Amino acid sequence: MKSLKFIIKNAEEIMSGVFLGIMVLIVIINVLLRYFFKTSMYWAEEVATICFVWSVFIGASATFKHRMNIGIDFIVNRGTPRVKGFVKIIVDVMLVIITGYIFYLSVIFTKIASIKPTAVLGVSSAVVNSALVVGFGIMTFHGICFIIKDIKEFALLNKKGVN
């Protein structure tokens, strides 16, 4: 039960790591095959690229989940707790709007690209592009959770009468 909670809590980090691991393994095997056996796996570059794209977008949602995205908060940190809380909510709303819009655009983009096959394997380009849908969908979900959490914290600050 504990391990299942850990897996669910860290699903994005695990998925990103798995894609990164597969990518590195494929590249290493392909380099060794070329160097020692003068042959290669014709599909290795495409699969490694697909794994890289998935790792990047799932990893981006993991950093977003931990609020590790870059921010300049020099001025905000000088404000009162109430000002900090208010600015946090405004930023969260803006991020949900942005990530939600990119999620929407990525759904359209993936739908359009689904009829185009990849160059080597000939699978639908949606395999690659759906990483955008998943990544920005998860970011939007986390953003909504941030808004709810920050509104609760802001309400608690107001209830306590903290400036």
C-alpha positions as CSV (number, residue, x, y, z in Angstrom):
1,M,0.0,0.0,0.0
2,K,2.8,2.4,0.9
3,S,4.6,1.6,-2.4
4,L,1.4,2.2,-4.4
5,K,1.0,5.7,-2.8
6,F,4.7,6.4,-3.5
7,I,4.2,5.4,-7.2
8,I,1.0,7.5,-7.5
9,K,2.6,10.5,-5.8
10,N,5.7,10.3,-7.9
11,A,4.2,9.1,-11.2
12,E,5.5,11.9,-13.3
13,E,9.1,11.6,-12.0
14,I,9.0,7.8,-12.5
15,M,7.6,8.1,-16.0
16,S,10.1,10.8,-17.0
17,G,12.9,8.7,-15.6
18,V,11.7,5.6,-17.4
19,F,11.6,7.4,-20.7
20,L,15.0,9.0,-20.1
21,G,16.4,5.5,-19.2
22,I,15.0,3.9,-22.3
23,M,16.5,6.7,-24.4
24,V,19.9,6.4,-22.9
25,L,19.9,2.6,-23.2
26,I,18.9,2.7,-26.8
27,V,21.5,5.3,-27.7
28,I,24.3,3.4,-25.9
29,I,23.3,0.1,-27.5
30,N,23.2,1.7,-30.9
31,V,26.6,3.3,-30.5
32,L,28.1,0.0,-29.4
33,L,26.5,-1.8,-32.3
34,R,28.0,0.8,-34.7
35,Y,31.4,0.8,-33.1
36,F,31.9,-3.0,-32.6
37,F,29.7,-4.6,-35.2
38,K,29.5,-1.9,-38.0
39,T,25.7,-2.1,-37.9
40,S,22.9,-0.2,-36.1
41,M,19.3,-0.3,-35.3
42,Y,17.6,1.8,-38.0
43,W,14.8,2.8,-35.6
44,A,17.0,3.8,-32.6
45,E,17.1,7.5,-33.4
46,E,13.4,7.9,-33.8
47,V,12.6,5.9,-30.6
48,A,15.2,7.8,-28.6
49,T,13.7,11.1,-29.9
50,I,10.2,10.0,-28.9
51,C,11.4,9.0,-25.4
52,F,13.3,12.3,-25.1
53,V,10.1,14.3,-26.0
54,W,8.0,12.3,-23.5
55,S,10.7,12.7,-20.8
56,V,10.9,16.4,-21.3
57,F,7.1,17.1,-21.1
58,I,6.4,14.7,-18.3
59,G,9.4,16.0,-16.5
60,A,8.2,19.6,-17.0
61,S,4.9,18.7,-15.3
62,A,6.9,17.1,-12.4
63,T,8.9,20.3,-11.9
64,F,5.6,22.3,-12.1
65,K,4.1,20.0,-9.5
66,H,6.9,20.9,-7.1
67,R,6.7,24.6,-8.0
68,M,10.3,24.4,-9.3
69,N,9.6,26.6,-12.2
70,I,11.7,29.8,-12.5
71,G,10.2,32.8,-10.8
72,I,11.4,36.3,-9.8
73,D,9.9,37.0,-6.4
74,F,12.2,39.7,-5.1
75,I,9.5,42.3,-4.9
76,V,6.8,39.9,-3.7
77,N,9.0,38.6,-0.8
78,R,9.1,42.2,0.5
79,G,5.3,42.3,0.9
80,T,3.1,41.3,3.7
81,P,1.8,37.7,4.0
82,R,-1.6,38.9,2.7
83,V,0.1,40.6,-0.4
84,K,2.2,37.4,-1.0
85,G,-0.9,35.3,-0.8
86,F,-2.9,37.5,-3.2
87,V,-0.1,37.6,-5.7
88,K,0.3,33.8,-5.5
89,I,-3.3,33.3,-6.3
90,I,-3.1,35.8,-9.3
91,V,0.0,34.0,-10.6
92,D,-1.7,30.6,-10.2
93,V,-4.7,31.8,-12.2
94,M,-2.5,33.1,-14.9
95,L,-0.5,29.8,-15.1
96,V,-3.8,27.8,-15.3
97,I,-5.0,30.0,-18.1
98,I,-1.6,29.6,-20.0
99,T,-1.2,25.9,-19.4
100,G,-4.9,25.3,-20.1
101,Y,-4.6,27.1,-23.4
102,I,-1.5,25.3,-24.4
103,F,-3.2,22.0,-23.5
104,Y,-6.1,23.0,-25.8
105,L,-3.7,23.9,-28.6
106,S,-1.8,20.6,-28.1
107,V,-5.0,18.6,-28.4
108,I,-5.7,20.3,-31.7
109,F,-2.1,19.9,-32.9
110,T,-2.1,16.2,-32.0
111,K,-5.3,15.6,-33.7
112,I,-4.0,17.2,-36.9
113,A,-0.7,15.4,-36.7
114,S,-2.3,12.0,-36.1
115,I,-2.6,11.4,-39.8
116,K,1.1,12.0,-40.5
117,P,3.3,9.0,-40.0
118,T,6.8,9.2,-38.4
119,A,9.7,9.0,-40.9
120,V,11.2,5.6,-39.9
121,L,8.6,3.6,-38.0
122,G,5.6,4.9,-39.8
123,V,3.6,5.2,-36.6
124,S,1.2,8.1,-36.1
125,S,2.9,11.4,-35.1
126,A,0.3,11.5,-32.3
127,V,2.6,9.1,-30.4
128,V,5.1,11.9,-30.1
129,N,2.7,14.9,-29.9
130,S,0.5,13.4,-27.3
131,A,3.4,14.1,-24.8
132,L,2.3,17.7,-25.1
133,V,-1.3,16.8,-24.3
134,V,-0.3,14.7,-21.3
135,G,2.3,17.2,-20.0
136,F,0.2,20.3,-20.2
137,G,-2.9,18.5,-19.1
138,I,-1.1,17.5,-15.9
139,M,0.3,21.0,-15.4
140,T,-3.2,22.5,-15.8
141,F,-4.5,20.0,-13.2
142,H,-1.7,20.9,-10.7
143,G,-2.4,24.6,-11.4
144,I,-6.0,24.2,-10.4
145,C,-4.9,22.3,-7.2
146,F,-2.5,25.2,-6.5
147,I,-5.3,27.8,-6.8
148,I,-7.5,25.8,-4.4
149,K,-4.7,25.4,-1.9
150,D,-3.6,29.0,-2.1
151,I,-7.2,30.3,-1.7
152,K,-7.6,28.2,1.4
153,E,-4.3,29.6,2.8
154,F,-5.3,33.1,1.9
155,A,-8.7,32.7,3.6
156,L,-7.0,31.3,6.7
157,L,-4.7,34.4,6.8
158,N,-7.7,36.7,6.6
159,K,-9.5,34.7,9.3
160,K,-6.4,35.1,11.6
161,G,-6.2,38.8,10.7
162,V,-2.6,38.6,9.5
163,N,-1.5,41.6,7.4
